Amino acid sequence: MSSGDPETRDSPSTEKGGYRPSTSSTADIGHRDDASAHGSSSQTSITRNRKPATGGLAASKKLANPLSGLSRERLGAMGEDYARLAGLTSEDDLRAFRLGAMISGGNTDYNSIPGLTDREREVLERETTHKWSQPRMLYWVIIISSLCAAVQGMDETVVNGAQSFYKHAFGIGTNSERDTWLLGLTNSAPHLCCAFIGCWLTDPLNKKFGRRGTIFITCSMSALACFWQAFTNTWWHMFLARFALGFGIGPKSATTPIFAAECSPPRLRGALVMLSDLDTNLLGLSPTRVAMAEHGIEPGLNWRLMMGSAMLPAIVVCCLAYICPESPRWYLSKNRHKDAFDSVRQLRYEKVQAARDLFYMHTLLDAEKEVMSVGKANRLKEMFTIRRNRNAMIASETVMFLQQFCGISVIGPPLPAPPRPFPTETNHLSAYYSSGVFLEANFSEVSALSASLGFGIINWLFALPAFYTIDTYGRRNLLLATFSLMSLFLFSLASLFGFLSPPMLTLPASPSASTSSPLSTPPAYPLYIRPIGMSLATVTTWFFNFILAATWPSLLSALKPQGAFSWYAAWNNLGFFMVLFLVPETKDKTLEELDAVFDVPLRSTIKHGAKQAVYFWGHVVMRGDVRKPELPHVKLAREVGEGIAEKERREARGDDRV
């Protein structure tokens, strides 16, 4: 991991598409920085002609929308200037960036913008009226993401059936303390590798090879490790093979949600990132069927076929990864603006849409670098010293931890996630021990496998409501609702175990587990630190998943199912308040606009959570006339505007007091 050298400064200005923006905030359009100060006269700033923002309030307002207040003519000129400096000099490109810049300023009255064709106006309006109308290539990116997550989804699901056979073959099939711990350690070996080694490879791999290259390399490693698993003969040999699998799963699980989130439009980002989770959950049911179909096969062969079959999704991804475009934001981090434009064009219908999105990404990234002074210190240090990054880390780590300790992980097949991350792996432990839970409920072995399959189908079906509502009601609201219900259902399951069907837990749990991944990590962090933040989030997920996988057999033996489920029900109660006070809402925001959401004092977020609870009780439950609390970043921007206006009035009166 490099120190003081963010991705945004890795590449020289002579690179392909080599327009390299500086972070100066005083320059007007086309202004050239002094070569002696910056080392190159080609460094250019396309920012607002305004004095540098000083203080946290002004910084938050600038991050909220650095283009606000600019005239249509100014925006059009900025768009053309950016296109020329990025090497996009054709008349068609200049027109696209001129019109795209005008639209990026917030003008949604497309009929009032001269120069737009009827087709362009129709496509722009359909972004709101038909948000699911997107180019095929965008959905292809999501399919690739689904297959990426299916790599670990397949592995974790086949272990559900295979462990029933190989634990006896390896001599660790008894209920002794030694055998239960060795079984847990063997099953959780990939998570151990991910937590301590694999996930920390995400940043260097992404910097060197990009999102697609990282996915290709890690899927190749995963396929080889899965093939190795099928030829093991002892528990420690299986442990080594599965530990090696973590080198593939770790970086891939961190990169996949970044890739999906960076390619998705704001209105669909949550649903599209979650779509990979849902698709993977459905694909992950296949190995469970294999376990059932091969129940009568010779014990020495059945589990080997199951373990080896997990390599198939990885092979498919390796063959298809380079068909889809690279993330445009990754290209921007390398100052390859031409390549970024080519990439975003494949993800949007019209060139005007692509120019608008690319110009807006660039402008917000410029503002982010300016007001946060990024790159002046070690990036890992800036995770803690910069408020915007620190708040993102708190929210992300909260959701990643609760993702594992919500309780659904211990009984159902996995909702294999990327950890979409907003984010990551959900419910992995379920892939290992769901059959065991049903066996504890006096199911036969075949019936337990069948029940596990049925649980997975129900899990997938009841995640669909979250898929359709995540970008309407928001990730945070869904998490708050489902954590409450999961606590109730887990306590009920503990009280009536053997009478109440475990799949009933799926009703509230599926939306919760599905929403946490896209909520948490990819949207939370700014571009220059996103791979490191994603690494930290996946480390958290995999580490606690390792803890759960290693301890569940012993926990179940000591506390029995009733005590174990009550333990996780209590964590859901705690999780409700952690989300309420520490996790802000991220829906309908671009990845860059989230800078303003997270760049508020943490105490403001906590106060908002308390006010929201009072509002819910007074307005929703008691039906009283209670005013809805203002979002912290909206309140902050309003106060900044009022403060600036007051300061200008004082200056106009000649009053020196500020």
N, C-alpha and C positions, 0 to 999 in steps of 0.2 A: 504494500500500500504506500503510495507516494505521499510525501508531506508537502503541503503548501502548493500543490500543483493539480488543481481540479481539471476534470475532463474538458472543461470549456477552454483550457489554454494549452492543450496538449499539442495542437497541430499548428504548423507555421502557416502564415498567410499566403504562402505560395502553393499550398495544397490545392487539389482540384476544387473548383468553385470557391476559390480562396478568399472571399470577402471576410475580413476579420473585424468585427465591431469592437470598439473600445467601450469603456464604461463611463465616459465623461457625460455629465448631465447638463453642461452649459453650452454644448455645441448645438448649432442649428443643423438643418438638413445639409448633408454634403460637406460639413466642416471636416478638415483634415487635422489630425492631431500633430503636435510638434514631434518631429522624428527624434530629436534629442531626448525627449521625455519618454517616448514609448518605443523607440528602437525601430520604428517603421512608419513611413509616411502613408502607408496604405491602410493603416488602422483608422476606421471611420465610425462615427457615432450617428445613429438615427434615433434621436430621442427628442423629448420636448424641449423647447427653448425656454427654459425656466431655471431658476437658481437651484443649486443642489438642495435636496430635501434634508432637513436636519431634525433630529429627534425621532423617537419611535412613532409618534402619532402621524407626522408627515410622511414617514416612510411607509406606514401601513396604507395611507391614502394613495400614495403613488403606486404601491403594489396592487391595489384594488383595480385600478384601470389607468395606466399611464397615458392613454389616448383621450381621456375624457376632457371635454372643453375645447378640443381642436376643431377648427372649421373643416368642412368637406374638402375645400381646396388644399388646405395644408396637408390633410391626410393623403389626398391623391398624389401630391408632390412627394411626400415621404415614401409612398409605395413605389413610385417610379424610380426614385433615387436608390432605394434598396435594391430594386431589380437590376439597375445598371451596375451597381457596385458588386452585386453577386454574380455578374456575368450573364444575366438574362436580358439580353438587349434587343430581341426581336420585337417588332411592333405588337404582335399578339401577346407576348409576355408583359410588355410595358402596360398595355391596356388592362390585362388581367390584374396586375399588381396595383394599378391606379384605382380600379373599381373595387378590388378586394380590400384595399386600405380604407376606402370610404365606408365600406360595410363594417369593417372591424371596429370602427369608432362607436358602434352601437346603433347605427341607423338601420331599422328593420322595415322602413317604408320604401320597399324596393322600387315602387312605381315612380318615386321622386328622384331616383338616381339615374341621370341620363347616361346612355351608352349600354345599358343592360339589354340583352336580347330577351324575347319572350320565353325562350327555353331556359335561360339563366334565372329569370324571375320565378318561373314555375319550380325549378329545382330548389331555389333558396326558400321559397314558401313551404315546400314539402318537408323541409327540415323540421318544421314545427307541426304541420298537419299530418305528416306521414313519416314519423321519425324512424320507422323500421325500413324505409325505402333507402337502401344503401348499396353501393357497388358490390359486386360479387367478391372482389379481391379483399374487401374488409372482412367479409364473412369467412373467407379462406384463411385469413390470419387467425381468426377465432378457432377455426377447425384445427389448425396446426397447434394452437395453444391447448386445445382439448386433448389432442393426441399426446402432447408433451406431458400433460398431467396424468394421462392414462398409463404412462410408463410406470410411475410409482403406484398408481391405482391398481394396475394389474398385479404387480408384485405383492402388494399388501393384501389383496383379496385372495390370491392363490395360497398365501401362507395360512389363511383361515382354514382351508381344507387340508393343505399339505402337512401342517404341523401335527395333525392327528395321527399321521403315519410316520413321519421322520423322527418324531420324538422317541418312538419305540425303537426305531432302527438305530438311533444314536445312543440308546440306553439312558435317556433322560425323561422317561414317560411315567414315572411314579409321582405320587403326591408328596414326596419328601421335600424338605426345605431346599436341599441342594438341587434337585431336579427342577423344581419350579423356578428357582433363580436362574439356572442355566438356560432353561427354555425362554424365559423372558429376555435374558441377555442376548441369546442368539437371534430371536425375532427382532429385537430392537437395534441390532448392530448398524443398519444403515442410518438410523437416526443419531446414533452416537457419533458416527463419522461426519454426518451433516453438521451437527452442532459444534464440533471442535475443529474440523478441518474443511469439509466440503463447501459449506456456505461462504467461508471467507475467501474462496477462490472466485467468487462472483465478480468482484470489482476488477481484478486484473484481467480476467477473461473477457469481460465486457469492453474494457478499454482497448484491448488488443484486437478482438475478433468481432465486436458488435453483438447485437442481440441474436441474429440468425446464426452466426458462427459459434457462439456459445451454446446455443441449442443443439447444433449439429454435433459438436465435440462431446457434449455431455450425454446425448442420447447414444452415441457410439459407445461410450464407456459403460452406460447402463446395459446395453445389449450384451456386451461381453461378460459383464458381471452376472447377468441373469443366466446366460449360457453356462457359466462356471458353476452356479448353484446346483444345476442338474447333475453334476458329476462329483458331488461331495460324498464323503464316507464317514465322517465323524462330526460331532457337534462343533469342535473348534475349527474344522475345515469349512463347515457351513458359516460359522461366525466370520471367518476371513473373507469368504466370497460376498457375504452380505455387507460387511464393512466396506469392501471395495465398491459396492453398489452406491454407497453414500457419496463417492466422488462424482458420480454422475447425477444423482438425484439432487444433491445440495445446490450447486450453481444453477441447475435447470429450474428447480422449484422457485428460485429467487428471480430468475430472468424472465420466465414465461409471463407472469402477471405484469411485469414492467412492459414487455413487448405488446401485450394486448391492450393495456391502458394507454400507452403512448400512441397507438394507432387509432383508438376509438374516439368518436366525437363526444363532447361533454354530455349531451342528452341521453346517450346510450352507454356510456362507459361502464356504469355499474352492472347493467344487464348483460352486456357483451362479455365482460370479464367473468361474470358469474356463469354465463352460458357454458364456458369451458368446464366449470365445476359440474354442472348438470349433465353435460354430455359424457364427461368422464365417469360420473357415477353410474350412468346407464351402461357404458362400456365395461366398467369394472364388475358388472354382474356376470359377465361371460365366464371368467375363471371359476366362479362359484358353481355355475352349471357344469363346468368341466369336472370339478371335484365330485359332483353328484353322479355324472355320467360314468366316471371311472371308479366308482365306489367298488365295483366288482373286479377290477383289474388287480393283478398281482401286487402286493404291497410294496415290493422293491422298485416297481416301475411307475406306479400311479403318481406318487409325489414328485418324482423326477420330471415327468411330463408336465405336471402343473407348474413347477418352479421354472422350467425352461420356457414355457409358453409366454411368460412375462416379457420376453425379449421382442415379441412381435410388434407392439406399438412403437418401440424405439427404432426398429428397422424401417418402419413406414415413415416416421418423422425424418430420419436421415435421408430418405429418398425424395421427400417433398419439401424440405425446409427452405431451399433456395428458390422455390417457385414464387413465394410471397415476397413483397418488398421489405427492405430494412426499415427500422423505425426512423421516421424523419427527425425526431428529436435527437437521436444518436448522431445523425449526420450533422445537425446543427452544433452539437457539442464538439465536433471535429472541424467546424467551419467549412463544411462541404455543402454549401447552400444549393448548388445546382442539383446535387444528388438528393438533397432533402426535398427539393421541389418535385423532382421526378418521382420520388417515393410517395409524397402526399397526393400527387395527381392520380396515382393508381388507387388511392383510398377514397377519392371523392369523384362525383360525376363530372363536374365542370371545372375548367381551369381557374375560373374566378373564385370558386370555393377553395381550391388548393392554395391560391395566392393569398386569399384572406387569412386562412389558417396559418400559413407559414409566416406571413408578416406579423400576425398577432403573437405567435410563439416567439419569434425573434425579439419583438419589442418588449414583451414581458420578461424574457430571459435577460435582456439588457438592463431593464429596471431592477430586476432581482439582484444582478451583480453589482449595480450601482449602490442601492440603498443598504445592502447587506455586506458590502465590501468582501465578497466571497473570494477565496483563494489566497488570502493574506496569512492564513495560519493552517495548521494541520487539519485536514478535513474531518478526521475522527474527533479532534478537539472541538471543532465547530459544531458537532452534533450536540454538545453540551453548552457551549458559550453563546451561541446565537439563539435568541428566543424562538424564532420561527422554527428552527430545526429541533430545538429541545421540546417544544410542544408537540411537534409531529412525532418525535420519538416516544413521548409519553403515551399519546393516543395509539400509536401503532403497537407498542409493546403491550399495552393493556388488552387490546383485542386479540393479539397473538397468544397471550397467556390464557385468556378466557376461552379461546377456541379449543384448547385441549382440556381445560378443567370444567367445561360445561356439562360433561357427563355422557353425552351422546356417543362419545368415542368408545365407550366400553361395551356397546351391544350391537351397533349396526354396521353394515358394510360401509366403506369410506365414501365421503363426499370428496373425491380427490380434487384438491385445489392446486393452484399453481405453486405465498401466502402468502389473491386478488386478489390485500392484501390486502380492500380499497381493499395483497396481499397477500393465501398460502395453504399449506397442508392442513386439511381438516379431517378429523375423525379417523386417523390412521390406525389407532389402537383397535378400533372396531373390527378392522379387517383381520386381526389376529385372534380375537377372543369372543366374537359374537356367538359362534357355535357353542363355545364352552358355557356361555350364559344360558343358552337354551337347554343345554344338557343339565345344568343345575336346576332347571325348571321341569325336570323329569321327561324331557324329550328323548326319543331314541336318536342314534347318531345320524341316520338318514333324515329323520324328521328335523333334527337341529340344523342340518345343512339346508333343507328346504325352507325352514323358517327364516334362516339368515338371508336366503334369496328373496323371500317375500318381504322381509324388512327392508332390503335394499330397494325394491320396487316402490314400496310405500314412501320411503325416504325421498326417492326421486320425484314422485308425484306431488308430495306436499312441499317440495322446494319450488314448484312452479309458481305459487302465489308470490313468493319473493321475487322471482324473475320478472314478473309483470308489474310489481309495485315498488321495486327498489329505487327506481328513478322518479317515482311519483311521491311516495310518502317519505323516502329517505332511508339511508342505511341505519342511522342512529335510532330512529323511531322503531324500526323493525327489531333491532337488537333489544331495546328496552322492553318491548312487548313480549318477545319470545323468551328472554331470560326469566321473566316473571312466570310465564306458563311452564317453562321447563322445570323450574323449581317445584311447582305444584305437581306436575306429572311424575317427577322423580320421587318425591315423597309418597305419592300414591302408589307408585310401582314398588317402593320399598315396603309399604304396609301390606300390599296385596300380592306380593310376589308368588307366582304359581297360579293365581286366579286372574290377575290383570295382565293382558297381553303386552309384552315389551314393545311391540311396534306402535302402541298408542303414544309412546314418547316421541315418535317421529313427527306427529302433527305440529307441535310448536318448535321442535328442535331443528327441522330441516331448513326453514327460513333463516333461523339464527346462524347456523353453521355456514350456510351459503353466502350470507351477506357480509360476514366478517372479512373474508379475503379481499373482495374488491374495495371494501370500505377502507381498509387499514393502511397498507404500506405503499403501493405504487403511487397513489394520489398524494400521499402525505408529504413526501420529501421533494425538495427542489431538484432540478435535473443534475446539477454538478455533484450532488451527494447521494443521488437516488440508489445507485448500486450498493453503496456502503449501508444505507438505511435498510435496503431490502435484505442484505446479508444479515444484519442484526436481527431483523424480524424473523427470517427463516431459522436463524440460530435459536431464537427463543422458542419458536414452534417445535423444531426438531428436538431441542433439549428436553422440553417438558413432555413431548411425545415419548422420548426415550424413558423418562422417569415413569410415565404411566405404563408403558409397555413392559418395563422391567419389574415394576412393583405390583401390577394388577394380579398375577396369579397368587402371590403371597397375601395381598390385601383381601382377595376374594376368599382365600382359605381362612384368614384370621377373623374377618368381620362378617362373612357370609354375604350373599347378594343384598340382603336388606340393609345391612350396615354400610356397604360400599355405595349403594345408590343414595342413601341419606347423606353421606359425605359429600357427594357431588351436588346434591340438591342445595346444600348449604353454600357451596361455591357459586351457584347461580344467583342466590340472594345477594352475595357480595358483588358479583359481576354486574348486577343491575345498577348499583350505586357507583361502581367504577366507571361504567359507560356514561351514566347521567352526569357525572362531575368532570370527567377527563377527556371525553371523546366528542369533538364537534361534528356537525353535519357537513357533508362534502358534496351533496348531489347538485347537479346542474352547474358545476364549476369546471372550467378548464384546469388542467394540471398546474398551469402557471397562476391562475386566479386564486388558487388555494393558498398562495403566499399570504394574502390578506387574512384569510380565515384562521391560519395558525399563528400569525404574527400579532397576537393580542396577549396581554398578561394572563397567566394561568388562573389567577384569582378571579378574573372576569368570566372565564369559562365555568369555573366552579359556582360563582354567584348565579350565572345564567341557568345552570342545572337546578339549583335550589328554587329559583323563580319559576322555572318550567314545571317543577313538581307542584308548587302552590297553584299555578295556573290550571294544571290538569285537574287537581282536586276541586278547586273552586268553580271552574267553568264547565269541565266535562262531566265530573261526577255530581257536583251539587247544583249544576245548571245556573250558576250565578254569573253576574256581569263582571268578569275579571279580565283585565287588559292583558293581551298576549305579550310576553316579554320580548324585547328587541334583541336580535342576534348580536353577540359581542362585537364582531367586526363591522357590522352595520352601524352600531352605536358609536364605535370608535371613529369611523369615517365621518359620521355626522358631527361629532364633537370637534374633529380636526377642521372641518369646513367652517364651523361656527367660530373656532379659535382664529383661523386665518382671516375671516371676515372682520372680527373684532380688532385684530392687529392692524389691518389695513385702515380701519376707521380711526384708530389711535394715531397712526402715522399721518393720516390726512389732517388730523387736528393738531399735529405737531407735538403730540404727547409721547414722551420717551418711555413711559412705563409700559412694560409688556406683560 
